[in-house]
Amino acid sequence: MTWRLASLTATHPGAVRPRNEDALIDRSDIGLWVVADGAGGHGSGDVASNAIIAAMQVIPPGLSAAELLAQVRLRLTAVHQELQEEAARRGPGRILASTVVVMLARGEHFAMLWAGDSRAYLLRQGALSRVTKDHSLVQELVDQGTLSEEEAESHPQANVITRAIGAQGELELDKVSGRIIEGDRYLLCTDGLFKTMAETEIAAMLMSGADVRAIVTEAVSRGARDNVSAIGVDCVA
């Protein structure tokens, strides 16, 4: 290979919220990047998102690609169960949960794992594509043809997610994989970014060479009502 992966992270509470309940980790040393968006109210969303990051922090180096993927799945499942148990201890109706989007890269291949509505995008040869598909109520309505993508963005239940780490039931993670090509720009982000800036605007900034710090700063300057977090992973010569 004549290229390498270069990464950068950025996170901000946003223009309205006093607390940042997002969390992220850059483990370029093992080819692992994770963004999590905590939920649960009463300032406890960060408990869930930070639990995910803590579990990813201790994955050892030296694993094969298959072993790394297995470790990520095992540790996310363990956090899922721990958060369910902690929520039960805190009382009826309490929720400690977080979305998660994970990128793994090894050699010329990548994989994305996710639960919830944090997203992964890929800018390749001038075109931005959404790699992940939201686990959300409005996405289900879009899939059914009940809502358009544009209507979904402003729907009053746009923040209702249908999967998360710590949510009720068994954990279900979706996965996609593909080949990395020189010039690729990967973006992992929480919904605070794409609910503040249109995908066309995000694409334009990425195509202009802007990094995630500039993109997050732009979202905050536009009055982001939620926490905004992003990781950029660029395939550079």
C-alpha positions in Angstrom: 0.0 0.0 0.0 1.2 3.5 -0.8 -1.3 5.2 1.6 -2.0 5.5 5.3 -5.0 6.4 7.5 -4.8 9.7 9.3 -7.5 10.5 11.9 -8.7 13.5 13.9 -11.5 13.9 16.6 -13.7 16.8 17.7 -16.5 17.1 20.2 -18.4 20.1 21.6 -21.5 20.4 23.9 -23.1 22.5 21.2 -24.7 25.9 21.4 -27.5 25.1 23.9 -26.7 22.2 26.2 -24.5 22.7 29.2 -23.3 19.1 29.3 -21.6 16.9 26.7 -23.0 13.4 26.8 -21.2 12.3 23.6 -17.9 10.4 23.9 -15.4 9.2 21.3 -12.1 7.4 21.0 -9.3 7.3 18.4 -7.4 4.0 18.6 -5.4 4.4 15.4 -2.9 2.0 17.0 -5.2 -0.9 16.4 -7.4 0.5 13.6 -10.4 1.3 15.7 -12.5 4.5 16.0 -15.8 4.9 18.0 -18.4 7.6 18.5 -21.1 7.3 21.1 -24.1 9.5 21.9 -25.5 9.0 25.4 -29.2 9.1 26.4 -31.0 8.7 29.6 -31.8 12.1 31.0 -30.9 13.5 34.4 -27.3 14.0 33.2 -26.7 10.2 33.0 -26.3 9.9 29.2 -22.5 10.4 29.6 -22.5 7.3 31.9 -23.5 5.2 29.0 -21.4 6.7 26.3 -18.3 6.7 28.6 -18.8 3.1 29.5 -18.6 2.2 25.8 -15.4 4.2 25.4 -13.8 2.7 28.5 -14.5 -0.8 27.1 -12.9 0.0 23.8 -9.9 1.6 25.5 -8.7 -1.6 27.0 -8.8 -3.8 23.8 -5.2 -5.0 23.5 -3.0 -4.5 20.5 -1.8 -7.4 18.4 -5.2 -8.9 17.5 -6.0 -10.2 14.1 -8.9 -8.4 12.2 -11.3 -11.2 13.1 -10.2 -11.1 16.7 -10.6 -7.4 16.9 -14.1 -7.5 15.5 -15.0 -10.3 18.0 -13.6 -8.2 20.9 -15.6 -5.2 19.9 -18.8 -7.2 19.7 -18.1 -9.0 23.0 -17.3 -5.8 24.9 -20.3 -3.9 23.5 -22.6 -6.7 24.5 -21.1 -6.7 28.0 -21.6 -2.9 28.3 -25.2 -3.4 27.0 -25.9 -5.8 29.9 -24.2 -3.7 32.5 -26.2 -0.6 31.5 -29.4 -2.5 31.7 -28.6 -3.8 35.1 -27.6 -0.3 36.4 -30.8 1.2 35.0 -32.8 -1.4 36.8 -31.0 -0.6 40.1 -31.8 3.1 39.6 -35.5 2.4 39.5 -38.5 1.7 37.3 -38.5 3.4 33.9 -34.9 4.5 34.1 -32.8 4.2 30.9 -29.0 4.3 30.5 -28.3 4.0 26.8 -26.1 5.2 24.0 -25.9 5.0 20.3 -22.6 3.8 18.9 -20.9 3.8 15.5 -17.6 1.9 15.1 -15.1 1.9 12.3 -12.5 -0.9 12.1 -9.7 -0.8 9.5 -7.1 -3.4 8.6 -5.1 -3.6 5.5 -7.2 -2.5 2.5 -10.6 -3.2 4.2 -12.9 -1.5 6.6 -16.0 -2.4 8.6 -18.7 -0.3 10.3 -20.8 -1.5 13.3 -23.6 0.5 14.7 -26.7 0.8 16.8 -28.9 3.9 16.9 -28.7 7.0 14.8 -25.0 8.0 15.0 -23.7 7.8 11.4 -20.8 6.9 9.2 -20.3 8.7 5.9 -17.8 8.1 3.1 -16.6 10.8 0.7 -15.2 9.0 -2.3 -14.3 10.5 -5.6 -16.3 13.7 -5.0 -19.5 11.9 -3.8 -20.8 11.6 -0.2 -22.6 8.4 0.7 -24.2 7.4 4.0 -22.6 4.1 5.0 -24.9 3.4 8.0 -28.7 3.3 8.2 -30.3 4.9 11.2 -32.1 2.7 13.7 -34.9 5.2 14.3 -38.6 5.6 14.2 -38.5 8.1 11.3 -36.1 5.9 9.3 -38.7 3.1 9.6 -41.4 5.5 8.4 -39.1 6.5 5.4 -38.6 2.8 4.6 -42.3 2.3 4.6 -42.8 5.2 2.3 -44.8 7.1 4.9 -42.3 9.9 5.2 -39.8 11.5 2.8 -36.2 12.0 3.9 -36.9 15.8 4.1 -40.0 15.3 6.3 -38.1 12.9 8.6 -35.5 15.6 9.4 -38.1 17.9 10.9 -40.5 15.2 12.3 -41.4 15.7 16.0 -40.2 12.2 16.8 -37.0 12.5 14.9 -35.0 11.8 18.1 -36.7 8.4 18.8 -34.2 5.6 18.3 -35.1 1.9 18.0 -31.7 0.4 19.0 -29.0 1.4 21.4 -26.4 0.0 23.8 -28.3 -0.4 27.1 -31.8 -0.3 25.6 -34.3 -3.0 26.4 -33.9 -6.5 24.9 -31.0 -8.1 23.2 -28.3 -6.0 21.5 -28.5 -6.0 17.7 -25.6 -4.4 15.8 -25.7 -3.9 12.0 -22.5 -4.3 10.1 -21.2 -3.3 6.6 -17.8 -3.7 5.2 -15.9 -2.6 2.1 -12.5 -1.8 0.5 -10.5 1.3 1.3 -9.4 3.4 -1.6 -6.8 6.1 -1.6 -8.4 9.5 -1.2 -11.4 8.2 0.9 -12.6 10.4 3.7 -14.6 8.6 6.4 -16.7 10.6 8.9 -18.2 9.2 12.0 -20.6 11.6 13.8 -23.5 12.0 16.3 -26.9 13.4 15.2 -26.0 16.8 16.6 -24.0 17.3 13.4 -26.3 16.2 10.6 -29.4 17.6 12.3 -27.6 21.0 12.2 -26.0 20.9 8.8 -27.4 19.4 5.6 -25.5 16.4 4.1 -24.8 18.6 1.0 -23.1 21.1 3.3 -21.1 18.5 5.1 -20.0 17.1 1.7 -19.0 20.5 0.5 -16.8 21.1 3.6 -15.2 17.6 3.2 -14.5 18.2 -0.5 -12.9 21.5 0.3 -10.5 19.8 2.6 -12.0 20.9 5.9 -11.2 18.6 8.9 -13.7 17.5 11.5 -12.7 20.3 13.9 -13.7 22.9 11.3 -17.0 21.0 10.6 -17.9 20.7 14.3 -17.1 24.4 14.8 -19.3 25.3 11.9 -22.2 23.3 13.4 -21.8 25.0 16.8 -21.7 28.4 15.1 -25.1 27.6 13.5 -26.6 27.1 16.9 -26.4 23.3 17.3 -29.1 22.3 19.8 -27.4 19.0 20.7 -23.9 17.9 21.5 -21.8 17.6 18.3 -19.0 15.0 17.9 -17.1 13.6 14.9 -14.1 11.6 13.9 -12.5 11.9 10.5 -10.4 9.1 9.1 -8.7 10.0 5.8 -6.8 7.7 3.4 -3.8 9.8 2.4 -0.9 9.1 0.1 
